[in-house]
Amino acid sequence: MAKLFVDQDKYADGEGPPIVAAFHSALKDLVRKKVDESGGDWREFVFGKAYGLITAADVARIERKVLDSGYRYTCSAMISLVERPDAYKPLAGAATGSAGFSFEHPDAKVAPADANGREQRGQGDNVVKYPANIVGIARYYRSADQVMRSLTEGVPPDTIAIIDDSGGTLTAPILEHFKGVICAGGTVRSHLGILTREYGIPCLMQAKISGIFEGDSVELEVTGDSKTTEAYQQGVEMTVRVWKHLAKK
């Protein structure tokens, strides 16, 4: 049988749960079979024959076996659940929308209000260092319907968008109208990180937040250093804070 590049466990980190390992093994077996049938070498297969020999239907058959076992994916964005509810686990806030919903990350760093009435409600990786922090109104963007409404009705002033980790694609049509962005996944090198950097929009990636609701006044500590490639590679934390401004009595 053909030997694949992935047969070398370059990172020695395993493939996760048994069902995930089985899914990957089935895909590898499919590729091996098609390489052998092609009669050519690996390079010729990858850059030519693979497109015709491995079809979407082949992969769908393997995925169907996984889903028939009862396994469901954990989605990183609500749009995945909306488009394929049979393939994903339920997602918090999907049924109720933004009202009364907040991301609740177990590793969010929280702290009591300081002298300025700022209550720390989490942290994230800063994409670009700016001369001053920004303050705006938290608004969750987690579905295509929300984006379509904003295209027709406009994005409210001072919006700091809170989005899932695939939000770079979802919110691209309205991204330039945000005052800031808090993203629950990715890195400063992700697509969203690149887009916000080019638009000059302060952004925190891989944010871990808790207790921030639609309409809250929030502050992003974008005066902190941008996280570096070396920090990611070495597992060094370089986060900046997210505060919620408490309502004045």
N, C-alpha and C positions, 0 to 999 in steps of 0.2 A: 504493500500500500504506500501511497505517497506520504512523504514526510513534510509536515507543515511548519512554518515559522513558529506558530504558537505551541508546537510540541516542546519548545524550549521555554521552561518557566522562568522567564527573564527576571521577574520580580519576586518569585517564590512566595506569593501571597495567597495562593489557592484561588478557588472560583466561587466561594461562598457556599450557601446551603446546597444540599444534595440535588434538589430539583433544578437549581441554576447550573450546577456542574453537569447534570444530565442533558440540559438544553444545549450547553456549549459542546458537549461530546457529540450530540446528534448533528449539530452544525458541522463539526470537524469531520465526522464520518461522511456527511454529504459532500463536502469539499474534496476529501480524499477519493471518493468514488468518481466524482466528475473529472478530477485531474487524471486519474488512471484511464478513464474512458476517452479523454481528449487526445492521448497519444503524443502530447508535446511536453515541453519542460514547464517549470513553475512560472517563469517570467512570461512566457507566451500565454499561459493560461490566465494569469492575473490581469494582464493588460490587453487581452483579446477575447479568448474563448469563454471566459467565466461569465461574461454578460449574457451569453446565449444559453450556456449549459446549466446555470443556476438561476432558477426563476423565483419570482415572488410566491408562486403557488407552492414551491418546494419548502420555502421557509415557513409559509403559513401552515402547512401540514404539521411541521415540527412544533410550532407554537400552539397549535390546537391540542396536541397531546399534553402539553404543559398545562393549559387552561382546563382541559378535561380532568386533570388530576385534582383540581380544586385550587391550584395556586393562582394568586392574583398579584399583579405588579403594584409597587408603591409609586404613585405618580408624583412628579416634581412640579406639575402645573395642573390647575383645574381643567384646562382645555382638554387634556388627555382623557380625564374621566368623563367629560361631556361627550367626546367623540367616540369613546369606547368603554362604556360603563360595564360591559361584561368582562373586561380584561384587567380592571384596576380595583384596588381596595377603596372603600368609601373614604372621602376626604373631608376633614373638618371644615365646616362653613359652606360646603357645596350646596346644601339645601336651603340655607337661610340667607345667603348672599353676604354682603359686607356689613350690614347692620348688626351690631352686637357681636361681631367676630373679631378675633385677634390671633395672630400667630403666637403660639405659646411654646417657645423652645426651652427644653429643660436646662440648657447650658447658658441661657441668657443671664448676664450679670445685672443684678438690680440693686439699688441702694436708695435709702430714704432721701427726701427732698433736701437740697442744699439751701444756703441762705438766699439764693435767687429763685427759689421755688421750682427748681429743676429736679425731677426724680429720674434717676437712671433706670432705663428699661431695656438695656441690651447693649450690644456692640457689633462691629462689623469691620471688614477690610476696606480701608480708604483707597479709592482709585486714584485721585489726584489731590495733592495738598493745596489748599486755598488760603488766602490771607485772613479770612474770617469764617466763623461757623455760619450755618444757615438755619433759619427758623421758618417753618411752614406748617401746613395743615395735612395731616395724614389721611391718605385715601387709598383704599385697596383696589388694585386692578388685577383681576384674576380670570376674566372671561372675555371672549371676543365681543359679546354683546355690550359690555361696558366700554370697550374701545370704540365700537360703532356709534354708541350714544355720544361719546366725547367728540367724535369726528363731526357729528351733525350739530351738537349743542355747545361744543367747546369744552376745554379743560378748565375747571375753576381756578381762579388766581391762587398763587402760593401753594400749589399742590406738591406735596412730597409723596410720590407714588410708592406704595409698598406692593411688591410683586413677587411671584414665584420665580424659580431659577431659570425658566425658559422665557421670562418676560421680555427679553431683548427683542425677540421676534414678534411676540404678541403685541407689544406696545410701540413698536417702531413707528407706526403712522402718527402717533401723538407724542412721541418722546421729547421732541424739542420744546413742548409746552410745559414740561414739568420743571419745577424749581429745584427738585432734588429727587433722588431715587434710593430706596432701601430694597435690596434684593436678597431673598432668602437662600440663595445658592451661588454657585459659580466662584470665580476668582477675579482679580483685577485684570487678568488677561482674557477673560471671557468676552464673547461678542458684545454683551451689554456694556461691559467695562470699556471696551474700545469705542462704542457709539457715544456713551455719555462723555468720555474724555474729548472726543472730537466736537461734540456740541457744547462743551464747557458746562456741563450739568454735574454738580456734585453728586457722588454716588458711593454707596457702601455695598460691597458684595459679601456673600457668605454671612449675612447678618443673622444674628441670634437675638430675637427680641421677644418681649412678653408684656402683655397688658397695654398695648397700644391699639386704640380703637379708631374707627372712622370718625374724622372730625377733630381728633386730638391735636393740640399744638405740640410739635416735636422739634427738637434741635439736633443737628448732626455735627459732630466734632471733626469737621473736614479740615481743620487747621493741623491735624495730626499727620504724621508721615504716611506716605503711600506704601503699601506692602510690597516688598521686593520679591523677585524670583528666588533669591537665595533664602529668604524667610520661608517661602513655601517648601523649597527643597529640604530645608533643615528642620522643618516643623516648628519654626519660631513664631510665636504669636506677636502680631503687630496690629492690634485692633484699636479702633477709636470708639468713643462712646455715643450712645443714642439716649437723649433725655426726653421726657414728657414734661411739658410745662403745666403745672397745676393751676387750676382756675383760681383767680384772685377772689377772695371773699369780700 
